Amino acid sequence: MPSKLVVPESGAMDLVSLGALVHRLDPGVIPFRKAADCAIHVSGGEFNVAANLADCFGMKTGIATAMVDYPIGWLIGERVRAMGVQPFYKRFQHDGVRGPNMAAVYSDRGKGVRAPVVFYNRSNEAAAMLKDGDFDWNEVFAGGVRWFHSGGIFAALSPTTPDLIIGAMQAAKQRGAIISFDLNFRAKLWGVSGGLDTAQTTLRRIVEHVDVLVGNEEDLQHGLGIPGPDIAAESKLDTRKFEAMLAAVIERYPNIKVVATTLREVHSSDWHTWSAIAWVAGEFHRAPTCELAVLDRVGGGDGFASGLFYGLMKGLDPSEAVRLGWAHGALITTYPGDTTMATLNEVEAFAKGGGARIQR
């Protein structure tokens, strides 16, 4: 029988994330080759979770990351403060020409039949220079930490980031924290970081320390090398393949107590069908299915993870925690940018079946 998730009741920090901060340039529905201006969003998968939990769910969160002292870094730092996240920075000095840099992500929104396009400039990225020993975890976790989170994008940045992740996980685990990890398998990033074999070797080492794993069947197959069953899925909302793979995941990683993923059927860039599922201590819990009129799809998965983590930290029934994550992730797709603009009341109302009637 899988063991139950036991979250510490208190701590100076509810959650600390470890990952890279980036700035995302967003020309809206205009493709970059024709763009005349862009919005700037501050992002990073691990930061998004911490920011969502602080801003929407009122939790005490922090981010351990790299910060470069130059105008782009200052812009990013302002947004970290605005979202209520406590930073723990390893600082770098920019040489005025080459860096090191805060990474840039370029992502248009697509429109209708035209898919969004994402590409990167992570050249000479400060976060990729981070290594084990760069943070004093006794200082970061002083007073206790209830939950620690990191992800596969940060693990893919360099040969040194995986050991930093594992060291942080071990330090957090010593203090009783729950350890979560979002596989977030990105073929483009791993393609320049050693390929599939390196990805699987690296992610397997990390997942040995994890209690809560976020990832769909493709993440499990590509990131961990878990063989997929010979099941012809009817749609992206069909959970049979995901459910069938869980036995192999738990057999290989008996430390894991929760595995969760979003379910998204993309009909067009601005029309998705959305759901989510989680395996919690041996039982599956599935969220409802809804139709999304999408403004900006980036950040929906992190929105789901943060809502799920909130519910689990609050000791809610797992089915309720999954619904909160599903509702929060859905709402994030209705805002520009990668982080939340929702209130807890809005999330709870949608999770309970609230609609889009005007609020007077």
N, C-alpha and C positions, 0 to 999 in steps of 0.2 A: 504494500500500500504506500503510495507516494506520501512524503512528509508534508505537513501543513506549513504554509508561509507564516512565520512569526515576526512581525515588524515591531521594533522597539517603540514603546509608547511615547518616549520623549527624547530630546536631544537639542543641542544648540542649533543644529541645522537639520531641517527635514530631509533635504536632498542636496548632494553635491555632485555636479557633473564634471567630467574631464573630457575636453575636446577642443576643436579649433573654432575660433570665431572667424567669420567671413563677412564680406559685404557683397550683396547680390544686386546686380544692375538689371533693372526691369523696364524694358521699353513698352510694356503693355502688350497689345495685340500686334504691334508692328515688329516684323522680323529685324534682327540687328543690321542686316545689310542695307536697310532703308531707314533705320532709326535716326531721329534728330535729337531726342532727349530721353532720359531714363530716370526712374525713381530709384532710390538707394534703400535697400532693406538690409538690416543686420540679421545674421542667421548663423547656422551651424547646428547640426542635428542635436548635439548634446546641450548646447545653449538653449535651443528652442524648448526643450523639456523643462529646464530650470526656469526659464522666463515665463512659460505658461503656468507653471505651478505657483510662481510668485504673484503674477499679475492677476490671473483669473481666480485661482484657488486659495490665495492668501497664505501660502506656505513660505517658510524661511529656506531659501535656496542659495547656492553658490555655484560658481564656475571656476575651475582651475584650467588655465589656458595661457597662451603666449600673447603678449601685447607689445606692439612696436610703437615707440614714441615718435610719431609723425602725424600729420593731419588726418590720414585715414584711420589710424589707430585711435586718435582722439574722438573722431566721429563715432566709431564703434563703441568706445568706452562710454560715451554719453548715452547711447541706447541701452547698454547694459545697466547703467544706473537708473534709467527711466523705467525699466521693466522690474526694478526692485531686486535684482540679483547681486549678491555680494561677490566681487571679483577676487580671485587669488591669482595674481599675474606673475609670470616669469617675463621680465622686461628685456627688450632688445632695442638697440639704437640703430636707426636707419642711416645709411652712409650718404644719403642725398641723391643717389643715382640708382644703385642696383638693389638696395634692400638692406636687411631682410624685409619682407613684405607681409601685410595682411592679405590673405587670398581673396581673389575676386571670382565670383560665380556669375555667369551671364545666362539669363533665363527669360525668354519671352513667354507669353501665355498661350500662344496659338489662338485659333478661333475656328469653331465649327469643325470641318473636316481636316483643318491644318493643325498638326500636333505641336505642342510646345517643344522648343529646342533648348537644351542645356549644354553649356561647355564651360571650361574653367581656365583661369590663369592662376596656378598655384606655384609658379616659379619662385624659387628662393623664399618659400613660405616659412615664417618664423615658427609656426606650430609644428612643422615637420622637424625642426631642430630640437624639440623637447625630448628629454631623455630621463630615465630613471635617476632619481636623486635631485631633480630640479625643484621639487616641492617638499616642504617640511610637512608631512601629513599629520604629525603631532600638533602643529599649529592650525592646519586647515580643519582638522576634526576635533579641535579643542572644545570641550563641553559636550561632545557626543554628536553622532550623525546617524540618522535613521535609515537612509537609503543612499546608495552610490550608483551612478549611471555613466556609461560610456557607450561607444559605438564603433561599427566597422569602418566608417569613413575615416575617423581619426586613426584607427589601426592600420589603414592602408597608406598613410602619408609617408612613412619612412621606416627603416629597420629599427629605429629606437623607440617609436611610439608604442608598440605592443608591450615591451617590457615595462614601460611607464604605466600602462593600463593595469597590467598584472600586479605590479608593486602597489598601486593605489587600491586595487581590489583587496589585496591581502591586508593592507593597513585598515581599510574600512571594515572588513570582516572581523578583524580582531576586536573591533569596537561594537560588534553585534549588528552591523548594518546589513540590510538586504542589498544584494548586488544585482543590478540589471544591465543588460547589454542589448543593443539593437544591431542586428547583423548588417542591415543596410548595405547589402552587397552591390558595389558599383564596378562594373566591368572596366570602365575607362580608367578608374584609379588603380585597380589591381593590375591592369594591363601594363602600366609603367612602373609597377612596384613588385615585379617578379612573376606575374601571371597567376593562373589558377592554382597551381601546386603550392605556391607561396601563400596565397590567400587561405587555402584550406589548412595548411600546417599552422599558420598564425592564428586563425580564428578558433581552431580546435583547442589550442593551448589556452586561449582566453576563456572559452566557454566552460572549461573545467572548473572555473571559479564562480560561475554565475548561478543565481537563484531564479531570476526572471529573464526569459529570453523573448525578444520581439523579432519576428521574421516570418515571411510567408514560405510556401513550399519551394519557390525558386531560390530564396535565400538559403534555405536548409540544404538544397541540392548543391548549389554552386559554392556557398560559403563553407559548409561543413562536410560536403561529400556524402550526404545521406541519400541513399538511392530512392528514387521516386517509384511508386507502384505503377503497374500497368493499368491505370484507370483513365478513361477518356472523359475529361471534365466537360460538363455541359456548358459551363460558363465560368468566369472568374469568381462568381459567387458560390460555386460548387465546392464544398469543403471536404469532399470525400478523400481527395489525394492528401490534403493537409492532415486530416485526422488519421489516415493510414500510416503516414510517416512518423507520427508522434511516438509510436511504440519503439521504433529504431532510435529516435532521439533520446528517449528516457533510458533505454537500455545502455546506450553509450555514455550518457551523462546523468547518472542517478541523482546528482546534486540539484538538478533543475526541478523547480516546483511549479512554475508557470511558464507557458508558451502562448504567445498571443500574436494576432495579426489582423490587419485590416483586409477587407474584401472590397474590390472596386471593379466594376464593369464600366469601361470607358466607351460610351456611345459616340461622343464627340468631345472636343476640348472643353466645352461648357455644359455638357450633360453627362453625369455619371450616376450609376446606381451604387449605393454605398452600404456596407455592413461591416461586421467584425466578429471575431470568434476568439475565445481563450480557453485553454486547457489549464485548469487550476486544481492541483492535488488530485488528479485522477478523473475529473469531471469536465465536460465541455459546456461552455456557456456562450450562447450566440446572441448577438444584438439584433434588433429589428433591421429591416431593409428600407431604405428611403431613396428618393430621387433627389439629386443635387443639381441646382443651377450654379455652376462653378464660375467664380470670378478669378480665382488664383489657386491652383491646385497644390502649390508647394507648401509643405508644412502640415498637411492633413494627418500624415502618419505620426508625426511628433505630437500633434494635438491629441490623437487617440492614446498614445503612450502616456502622456502626462495626465489625462483624465483617468485612465486605468490605474496608474500609480497612486493618484490621489485617493481613489476609492479604496484601494487595498491598504493604504496607510491609515485611512479613517476606520478601517475594520468593517467596511460594508460587505454585504453578501457579494460574492464574486460576480453574480449576474448583474447586480446593480453597478458594480465597478466597471464592467464591460460596457454597459449602456451609457455611463457617464463619459467614458473614453470615446465611444462611437459618436455621441452627441457633440462633444467638444471638437473632435476631428471634423465633423460635418460643418460646424459653424465656422471653423477656420478657413474653409474653402470659399466662404462668402466675403472675406476681407482681403485687401491687398497685403502682400508681405507674408512672412513666414511664421510670425508669432501671433498670439491671441489678441483679439479685441473684445472677447466675450466676457460677460459677467457670470458668476457662479449661478445666479438666479436663472439666467437664460439657458445655461447648460442643463440645469436640473429640470427646467420646464420642458425643454426639447426631449430630454431623456425619458420623461414621463408621458410623452406623446403630444406635447404642445405643437401647434402649427405656426403659420406665418401671418395670422391675423394681426392687424394693427394693434399696438398696445397704447391705450389712451389713459 
